[in-house]
Amino acid sequence: MSTTPKDHFIDEALRKRKDQHRFRELTSYQPKGTTEVLDDREELVNFSGNDYLGLSKHPKVINRAQDFTEQYGSGATASRLISGTYTIHNKLEQKIAHTFGWEAALVFNSGFQANSTIISTLANRHSLILADKLSHNSLLNGSLSSRASFRRFAHNDTADLESQLSRAVDKDYDRIIVITESLFSMDGDRSDLEAIAKLCKKYDAWLFVDDAHAVGVWGTNGLGLTHGVSGIDLVLGTCGKAFGAFGAFLLCSSKMRDYLINFCDGFIYTTALPPAVIGAVEAGLDLIPDLSERRNRLYTNIKRMKKGIRRAGFQVGNTESQIIPIMVGGEEQTLELATALEDAGFLATAIRPPTVPKGSARIRITLSSAHTKEQIDQFLTTLDQLNNE
Ligand SMILES: *Cc1c(COP(=O)(O)O)cnc(C)c1O
């Protein structure tokens, strides 16, 4: 028997993280209003949340969550296939499908759970998955656990995707599944969905698009960047971001919905979402198509913020959205900038490898329609002072 203590590997791994300045810790905050949070010292303007339309504090959303809890209880008390499908679950799925203009919708407990389990239900070891290089970890997880052959195409590079597709069609794969995001979570840039959908049609491949950051915010009536693009087979939307609630939904065909209800482990073997969450999501869904005023405010905020960050001397990459990276590069410098911003009253978190590629550490700003012009201007003044003092 070895004499090393059994938790030695944990010490090793944590020490390595600390040496690399990559050690992560949880910090707790108390929300105060829609865009402010309190930490243990001070009040901060939160530029790191995903409450893009401020719906988490919307009275109608909160009320329906409370109503549903009072009427139906605090938990769904069973999984969906046992007795956890309440009328409100069914009604919500029909309403989602109808609003987004799809044949069917299926609700999942989170976007992570949906992605990691849907993909592994679609693919098997005879399949091929081609995923954009910057795809979210949950998509990667699902791909790897499916045991399918897995390759990544260069980020937003449809030529690379086509070359991989054309090489794959002669092989013996039972199916090819292409995975991308509509709006990438770390860079805020967009994929060319029309072009990708065309390629998938040409090579008879399935197309799965993660629309997590776009639903509520972009597309006609906030119905996402996938809305109106033909040739997409599956769309994943999340409710923890613009919906201000929790959970996720898949837009698909009725046949696909039946298939997943029968075979998707992450749908079958878990307790259904609680009534409060179903209520909040339903209220958000009622509101979202009519929130163009909030969306326009958000678009104005994005313009102002991007322009100001550039003026302060930073690059923002190819962002075309409410996710704006302030590119710094080094991990230590990025942490220092995040700390300095926090000292000045702004929560703007540092994103470091391995979440993003080495050498591309950044401060990641996410904007909400609820941010005021003054909050943005104060942030930009601080950023400018910090970079040019
Ligand atoms: C946030 C996010 C998810 C995960 O969704 P959760 O509901 O938070 O688990 C999945 N995909 C992308 C692209 C995301 O940004």
Ligand as a Chemical Component Dictionary entry (heavy atoms), coordinates in Angstrom:
data_LIG
# 
_chem_comp.id                   LIG 
_chem_comp.type                 NON-POLYMER 
_chem_comp.pdbx_formal_charge   0 
_chem_comp.three_letter_code    LIG 
# 
loop_
_chem_comp_atom.comp_id 
_chem_comp_atom.atom_id 
_chem_comp_atom.alt_atom_id 
_chem_comp_atom.type_symbol 
_chem_comp_atom.charge 
_chem_comp_atom.model_Cartn_x 
_chem_comp_atom.model_Cartn_y 
_chem_comp_atom.model_Cartn_z 
_chem_comp_atom.pdbx_ordinal 
LIG C1 C1 C 0 -25.876 28.864 -20.183 1  
LIG C2 C2 C 0 -25.684 27.949 -21.310 2  
LIG C3 C3 C 0 -26.103 26.621 -21.238 3  
LIG C4 C4 C 0 -26.572 26.016 -19.953 4  
LIG O1 O1 O 0 -27.838 26.392 -19.609 5  
LIG P1 P1 P 0 -28.300 26.259 -18.089 6  
LIG O2 O2 O 0 -29.773 26.296 -18.172 7  
LIG O3 O3 O 0 -27.701 27.401 -17.371 8  
LIG O4 O4 O 0 -27.787 24.951 -17.586 9  
LIG C5 C5 C 0 -26.019 25.847 -22.366 10 
LIG N1 N1 N 0 -25.505 26.347 -23.512 11 
LIG C6 C6 C 0 -25.050 27.598 -23.612 12 
LIG C7 C7 C 0 -24.485 28.089 -24.890 13 
LIG C8 C8 C 0 -25.111 28.439 -22.510 14 
LIG O5 O5 O 0 -24.631 29.666 -22.585 15 
# 
loop_
_chem_comp_bond.comp_id 
_chem_comp_bond.atom_id_1 
_chem_comp_bond.atom_id_2 
_chem_comp_bond.value_order 
_chem_comp_bond.pdbx_ordinal 
LIG C1 C2 SING 1  
LIG C2 C3 SING 2  
LIG C2 C8 DOUB 3  
LIG C3 C4 SING 4  
LIG C3 C5 DOUB 5  
LIG C4 O1 SING 6  
LIG O1 P1 SING 7  
LIG P1 O2 DOUB 8  
LIG P1 O3 SING 9  
LIG P1 O4 SING 10 
LIG C5 N1 SING 11 
LIG N1 C6 DOUB 12 
LIG C6 C7 SING 13 
LIG C6 C8 SING 14 
LIG C8 O5 SING 15 
# 
